[in-house]
């Protein structure tokens, strides 16, 4: 079951979300047909529930939001960006485990 704390972003909501938060953002670039993207989804759900208000987890469907994917030079999915203060501070490409993602998030939370 997907966490209600995960925010789906698109071209119209991305910039405002980026500029309106003080906490770190984890942005998952994914697509519905991507097997590893499906595998990482439950990990992100758990992190959203565990880390609460310390972070915001967002998802961007690269097939529907090609402009954002191009702007951030997303060439492979899943790609996770951790953004703090409007700047990308971490990038994870491919399937990662929960402990590694959480460790990177906690460094900025």
Secondary structure, 3 states (H helix, E strand, C coil): CCCCCCEEECCCCHHHHHHCCCCEEEEEEECCCCHHHHHHHHHHHHHHHHHHHHEEEEEEECCCCHHHHHHCCCCCCCEEEEEECCEEEEEEECCCCHHHHHHHHHCCC
